[in-house]
Amino acid sequence: MIEVFYRYRVHPQQVRAFEHAYGPNGPWVEMFRRHPGFQRTRLFRHKSEQQVYITIDVWDSKASYDQFRAMYADEYNRLDAQLSLLKLEEHLLGYYEGPDEYRTPLDTMA
């Protein structure tokens, strides 16, 4: 399994549109679902910085994610450009791999 983390700072007037577009029922997920390796997307809003969000896209492997990006490169780039006015900043935080989705949190291990 791989999780792809992005951090966004959203335009204040575009919060609702961003939440729709980047949430679990938006156009990104519609496109991701076309690939069998996609599992789900999670959207989180920062508690004190109301215009900061994190998305986590969960895939069965890095190979599946890379295959998706190659297969849908043009459509991915078009959608990213179409939705660019919703965001002030976008940063790829990284790719995180693990054996399963529900491993023990680090702070509970002693």
Backbone as a chain_set.jsonl record, in Angstrom:
{"seq": "MIEVFYRYRVHPQQVRAFEHAYGPNGPWVEMFRRHPGFQRTRLFRHKSEQQVYITIDVWDSKASYDQFRAMYADEYNRLDAQLSLLKLEEHLLGYYEGPDEYRTPLDTMA", "coords": {"N": [[0.839, -1.179, 0.0], [0.397, 2.284, -0.668], [0.464, 5.689, 0.313], [-0.321, 8.871, -0.798], [0.559, 12.061, -0.051], [-0.622, 15.357, -0.058], [-0.381, 18.867, 0.498], [-2.366, 21.75, 0.813], [-3.004, 25.229, 0.4], [-5.837, 27.074, 0.412], [-7.761, 29.271, -1.626], [-9.579, 31.799, 0.001], [-12.281, 32.342, -0.79], [-12.928, 30.068, -2.121], [-13.27, 27.758, -0.692], [-15.46, 25.905, -0.31], [-15.825, 24.939, -2.941], [-13.308, 23.81, -3.342], [-13.33, 21.781, -1.356], [-15.303, 20.129, -2.404], [-14.18, 19.425, -4.95], [-11.77, 18.149, -4.26], [-12.48, 16.276, -2.449], [-13.96, 13.092, -1.364], [-15.906, 12.564, -3.315], [-15.46, 14.028, -5.54], [-14.208, 15.34, -8.742], [-11.511, 14.509, -8.966], [-11.379, 12.048, -7.581], [-13.255, 10.642, -9.084], [-11.81, 10.321, -11.456], [-9.541, 8.908, -10.481], [-10.75, 6.505, -9.699], [-11.0, 5.024, -11.99], [-8.83, 3.444, -12.259], [-7.794, 0.244, -11.227], [-6.082, 0.006, -9.024], [-6.522, 2.072, -7.252], [-7.644, 3.049, -4.021], [-8.849, 4.868, -2.084], [-9.618, 8.335, -1.217], [-8.754, 10.703, 1.212], [-9.686, 13.663, 2.902], [-8.512, 16.322, 4.784], [-8.988, 19.076, 6.968], [-7.138, 21.723, 8.34], [-7.09, 22.394, 11.797], [-6.7, 24.951, 13.07], [-5.84, 26.627, 11.03], [-7.835, 27.501, 8.8], [-7.843, 27.463, 6.013], [-6.105, 25.601, 5.138], [-5.359, 22.42, 3.914], [-5.037, 18.832, 3.826], [-4.603, 16.187, 1.584], [-4.979, 12.695, 1.238], [-4.216, 10.198, -0.805], [-4.926, 6.906, -1.372], [-3.394, 4.027, -2.553], [-2.958, 0.746, -3.97], [-0.32, 0.124, -4.514], [2.909, 1.607, -5.252], [3.584, 1.191, -7.867], [1.068, 0.899, -9.111], [0.059, 3.498, -8.739], [1.964, 4.976, -10.22], [1.496, 3.87, -12.751], [-1.164, 4.696, -13.179], [-0.72, 7.511, -13.269], [0.784, 7.7, -15.624], [-0.989, 6.648, -17.561], [-3.151, 8.43, -17.461], [-2.126, 10.972, -17.819], [-2.531, 13.305, -19.498], [-5.256, 13.966, -19.022], [-5.145, 14.283, -16.239], [-3.433, 16.523, -16.018], [-5.02, 18.434, -17.351], [-7.283, 18.595, -15.634], [-6.019, 19.465, -13.287], [-5.126, 22.007, -14.117], [-7.602, 23.203, -14.663], [-8.702, 23.385, -12.115], [-6.985, 25.031, -10.783], [-7.37, 27.669, -9.864], [-8.608, 27.435, -7.439], [-6.744, 27.064, -5.501], [-4.114, 28.453, -3.518], [-1.629, 27.53, -2.849], [0.196, 24.494, -3.413], [1.596, 21.5, -2.38], [3.471, 18.618, -2.756], [3.821, 16.335, -0.306], [4.846, 13.829, 0.003], [5.423, 10.258, -0.51], [4.173, 7.54, 1.172], [4.751, 4.397, 2.4], [3.407, 1.26, 3.496], [2.689, -1.849, 5.226], [-0.021, -2.38, 5.645], [-3.259, -0.79, 5.932], [-4.079, -0.225, 8.523], [-2.096, -0.089, 10.564], [-0.356, -0.145, 13.768], [-0.402, 2.901, 15.547], [2.467, 5.039, 15.904], [2.77, 6.4, 18.347], [1.643, 4.729, 20.231], [3.269, 2.667, 20.61], [5.572, 1.073, 22.717]], "CA": [[0.0, 0.0, 0.0], [1.086, 3.576, -0.668], [-0.375, 6.863, 0.539], [0.263, 10.058, -1.414], [0.143, 13.203, 0.755], [-0.497, 16.713, -0.594], [-0.82, 19.959, 1.375], [-2.893, 22.866, 0.025], [-3.562, 26.448, 0.986], [-6.971, 27.303, -0.474], [-8.277, 30.634, -1.744], [-10.672, 31.908, 0.987], [-13.606, 32.293, -1.404], [-13.075, 28.825, -2.875], [-13.2, 26.631, 0.242], [-16.486, 24.887, -0.616], [-15.514, 24.337, -4.239], [-12.144, 22.953, -3.125], [-13.754, 20.596, -0.605], [-15.991, 19.237, -3.337], [-13.282, 18.937, -5.999], [-10.699, 17.319, -3.722], [-13.064, 15.333, -1.507], [-14.159, 11.711, -1.799], [-16.877, 12.433, -4.405], [-15.15, 15.044, -6.536], [-13.687, 14.903, -10.041], [-10.253, 13.778, -8.841], [-11.67, 10.663, -7.22], [-13.899, 10.031, -10.257], [-10.75, 9.903, -12.367], [-8.735, 7.876, -9.819], [-11.501, 5.246, -9.641], [-10.867, 4.29, -13.255], [-7.704, 2.514, -12.142], [-8.109, -0.75, -10.198], [-5.195, 0.111, -7.864], [-6.952, 3.15, -6.356], [-8.472, 2.598, -2.916], [-9.693, 5.949, -1.579], [-9.029, 9.632, -0.917], [-9.199, 11.323, 2.461], [-9.456, 15.101, 2.912], [-8.46, 16.852, 6.143], [-8.846, 20.528, 7.105], [-6.36, 22.091, 9.518], [-7.987, 22.873, 12.852], [-6.578, 26.391, 13.345], [-5.635, 27.342, 9.767], [-9.034, 27.032, 8.109], [-7.66, 27.381, 4.566], [-5.056, 24.612, 4.879], [-5.894, 21.069, 3.792], [-4.188, 17.707, 3.442], [-5.279, 15.051, 0.963], [-4.252, 11.425, 1.259], [-4.718, 9.277, -1.823], [-4.457, 5.569, -1.012], [-3.261, 3.133, -3.693], [-2.475, -0.559, -3.533], [1.136, 0.083, -4.655], [3.511, 2.726, -5.983], [3.502, 0.825, -9.289], [-0.294, 1.249, -9.569], [-0.021, 4.956, -8.801], [2.766, 5.41, -11.371], [0.783, 3.448, -13.959], [-2.277, 5.629, -13.324], [-0.209, 8.818, -13.702], [1.191, 7.583, -17.032], [-2.172, 6.406, -18.397], [-4.073, 9.556, -17.422], [-1.316, 12.19, -17.7], [-3.163, 14.463, -20.135], [-6.472, 14.303, -18.285], [-4.696, 14.749, -14.925], [-2.93, 17.891, -16.194], [-6.153, 19.309, -17.681], [-8.074, 18.82, -14.421], [-5.203, 20.283, -12.389], [-5.18, 23.383, -14.629], [-8.98, 23.671, -14.511], [-8.987, 23.65, -10.702], [-5.859, 25.772, -10.199], [-7.802, 28.906, -9.207], [-9.104, 27.134, -6.099], [-5.615, 26.92, -4.586], [-3.034, 29.429, -3.474], [-0.403, 26.739, -2.771], [0.068, 23.045, -3.467], [2.889, 20.871, -2.131], [3.54, 17.171, -2.564], [4.562, 16.057, 0.919], [5.592, 12.601, -0.188], [4.804, 8.943, -0.677], [4.388, 6.777, 2.391], [4.395, 3.004, 2.175], [3.247, 0.446, 4.683], [2.163, -3.176, 4.918], [-1.483, -2.362, 5.623], [-3.831, 0.517, 6.212], [-4.415, -0.023, 9.935], [-0.98, -0.467, 11.43], [-0.361, 0.488, 15.089], [0.203, 4.242, 15.561], [3.773, 5.075, 16.549], [2.722, 6.9, 19.728], [1.147, 3.708, 21.148], [4.286, 1.619, 20.727], [6.516, 1.389, 23.796]], "C": [[0.883, 1.241, 0.0], [0.054, 4.676, -0.433], [0.368, 8.078, 0.005], [-0.313, 11.272, -0.69], [0.408, 14.51, 0.005], [-1.008, 17.696, 0.457], [-1.222, 21.13, 0.483], [-3.213, 24.048, 0.928], [-4.586, 26.918, -0.036], [-7.356, 28.777, -0.472], [-9.499, 30.753, -0.836], [-12.08, 31.818, 0.397], [-13.881, 30.969, -2.121], [-13.088, 27.572, -1.991], [-14.211, 25.536, -0.107], [-16.206, 24.176, -1.94], [-14.312, 23.399, -4.117], [-12.545, 21.663, -2.416], [-14.505, 19.614, -1.5], [-15.002, 18.597, -4.313], [-12.251, 17.948, -5.479], [-11.194, 16.298, -2.706], [-13.363, 13.983, -2.136], [-15.175, 11.508, -2.926], [-16.626, 13.42, -5.536], [-14.542, 14.47, -7.805], [-12.342, 14.182, -9.962], [-10.528, 12.306, -8.56], [-12.38, 9.945, -8.364], [-12.843, 9.52, -11.236], [-9.919, 8.78, -11.744], [-9.429, 6.514, -9.858], [-11.421, 4.431, -10.929], [-9.731, 3.275, -13.209], [-7.981, 1.54, -10.997], [-7.23, -0.663, -8.951], [-5.58, 1.195, -6.873], [-7.865, 2.586, -5.27], [-9.4, 3.69, -2.384], [-8.895, 7.231, -1.423], [-9.619, 10.128, 0.393], [-8.807, 12.794, 2.415], [-9.537, 15.583, 4.351], [-8.269, 18.364, 6.096], [-8.097, 20.808, 8.4], [-7.281, 22.743, 10.548], [-7.905, 24.385, 13.062], [-6.309, 27.231, 12.098], [-6.702, 26.851, 8.799], [-8.898, 26.91, 6.595], [-6.554, 26.401, 4.179], [-5.664, 23.212, 4.939], [-4.777, 20.083, 3.484], [-5.08, 16.701, 2.72], [-4.357, 13.843, 1.069], [-4.935, 10.513, 0.25], [-4.086, 7.913, -1.559], [-4.533, 4.664, -2.241], [-2.72, 1.799, -3.209], [-0.96, -0.695, -3.651], [1.619, 1.342, -5.376], [3.449, 2.442, -7.485], [2.13, 1.164, -9.862], [-0.443, 2.751, -9.723], [0.749, 5.475, -10.021], [2.097, 5.044, -12.692], [-0.403, 4.378, -14.227], [-1.787, 6.974, -13.868], [0.221, 8.79, -15.167], [-0.024, 7.462, -17.944], [-3.051, 7.646, -18.527], [-3.35, 10.903, -17.351], [-2.002, 13.415, -18.295], [-4.401, 14.909, -19.376], [-6.137, 14.859, -16.899], [-4.259, 16.214, -15.024], [-4.047, 18.87, -16.538], [-6.981, 19.627, -16.438], [-7.314, 19.692, -13.436], [-5.238, 21.749, -12.82], [-6.569, 23.985, -14.432], [-9.274, 24.089, -13.069], [-7.923, 24.517, -10.023], [-6.283, 27.044, -9.47], [-8.364, 28.681, -7.811], [-7.992, 27.217, -5.056], [-4.659, 28.104, -4.672], [-1.68, 28.725, -3.468], [-0.738, 25.261, -2.873], [1.46, 22.442, -3.311], [2.719, 19.367, -1.986], [4.403, 16.935, -1.336], [5.322, 14.743, 0.831], [4.725, 11.376, -0.342], [5.165, 8.124, 0.553], [3.871, 5.364, 2.188], [4.268, 2.271, 3.5], [2.616, -0.879, 4.315], [0.647, -3.243, 4.892], [-1.979, -1.008, 6.111], [-4.032, 0.796, 7.695], [-3.312, -0.505, 10.861], [-1.044, 0.317, 12.743], [0.269, 1.863, 15.023], [1.514, 4.245, 16.349], [3.704, 5.492, 18.013], [2.15, 5.873, 20.71], [2.146, 2.573, 21.322], [5.263, 2.006, 21.831], [7.671, 0.424, 23.815]], "O": [[1.966, 1.253, 0.585], [-1.076, 4.603, -0.916], [1.54, 8.288, 0.317], [-1.524, 11.493, -0.708], [1.507, 14.742, -0.499], [-1.94, 17.4, 1.205], [-0.523, 21.466, -0.473], [-3.638, 23.88, 2.071], [-4.257, 27.136, -1.202], [-7.286, 29.447, 0.559], [-10.379, 29.894, -0.889], [-12.979, 31.267, 1.034], [-14.967, 30.78, -2.669], [-12.935, 26.456, -2.488], [-13.847, 24.363, -0.188], [-16.337, 22.956, -2.038], [-14.296, 22.323, -4.715], [-12.145, 20.575, -2.83], [-14.353, 18.401, -1.359], [-14.989, 17.378, -4.482], [-11.893, 17.003, -6.183], [-10.398, 15.534, -2.16], [-13.057, 13.756, -3.306], [-15.3, 10.399, -3.444], [-17.487, 13.621, -6.393], [-14.379, 13.257, -7.93], [-12.055, 13.33, -10.802], [-9.977, 11.426, -9.22], [-12.135, 8.76, -8.592], [-12.968, 8.421, -11.778], [-9.623, 7.795, -12.419], [-8.773, 5.486, -10.028], [-11.755, 3.246, -10.926], [-9.679, 2.355, -14.025], [-8.364, 1.966, -9.907], [-7.599, -1.209, -7.912], [-5.035, 1.246, -5.77], [-8.74, 1.763, -5.541], [-10.603, 3.468, -2.246], [-7.666, 7.228, -1.488], [-10.815, 9.993, 0.649], [-7.722, 13.136, 1.945], [-10.503, 15.295, 5.057], [-7.491, 18.875, 5.29], [-8.384, 20.204, 9.434], [-8.145, 23.547, 10.2], [-8.937, 25.037, 13.216], [-6.535, 28.441, 12.118], [-6.484, 25.888, 8.063], [-9.759, 26.31, 5.952], [-6.117, 26.375, 3.029], [-6.38, 22.865, 5.879], [-3.724, 20.445, 2.958], [-6.179, 16.396, 3.182], [-3.134, 13.958, 1.0], [-6.085, 10.111, 0.432], [-2.862, 7.782, -1.527], [-5.577, 4.543, -2.882], [-2.092, 1.728, -2.153], [-0.364, -1.532, -2.973], [0.841, 2.045, -6.021], [3.279, 3.364, -8.282], [2.037, 1.665, -10.983], [-1.001, 3.229, -10.711], [0.243, 6.315, -10.765], [2.129, 5.825, -13.644], [-0.623, 4.799, -15.363], [-2.366, 7.513, -14.811], [0.034, 9.778, -15.877], [-0.078, 8.108, -18.991], [-3.632, 7.887, -19.586], [-3.922, 11.879, -16.865], [-2.048, 14.463, -17.652], [-4.577, 16.1, -19.115], [-6.778, 15.804, -16.44], [-4.666, 17.044, -14.212], [-4.034, 20.01, -16.074], [-7.342, 20.781, -16.206], [-7.906, 20.572, -12.811], [-5.365, 22.638, -11.978], [-6.691, 25.156, -14.072], [-10.015, 25.045, -12.838], [-7.967, 24.709, -8.808], [-5.601, 27.458, -8.532], [-8.576, 29.643, -7.073], [-8.259, 27.416, -3.871], [-4.43, 28.672, -5.74], [-0.702, 29.242, -4.007], [-1.818, 24.828, -2.472], [2.391, 22.821, -4.021], [1.911, 18.901, -1.182], [5.58, 17.292, -1.323], [6.333, 14.563, 1.51], [3.496, 11.432, -0.31], [6.335, 8.031, 0.925], [2.706, 5.156, 1.849], [4.925, 2.606, 4.486], [2.068, -1.028, 3.223], [0.081, -4.079, 4.188], [-1.215, -0.196, 6.631], [-4.144, 1.959, 8.084], [-3.561, -1.236, 11.819], [-1.722, 1.342, 12.814], [1.372, 2.0, 14.494], [1.648, 3.533, 17.344], [4.481, 5.004, 18.834], [2.167, 6.119, 21.916], [1.908, 1.635, 22.083], [5.73, 3.144, 21.875], [8.56, 0.542, 24.659]]}, "num_chains": 1, "name": "protein.A"}
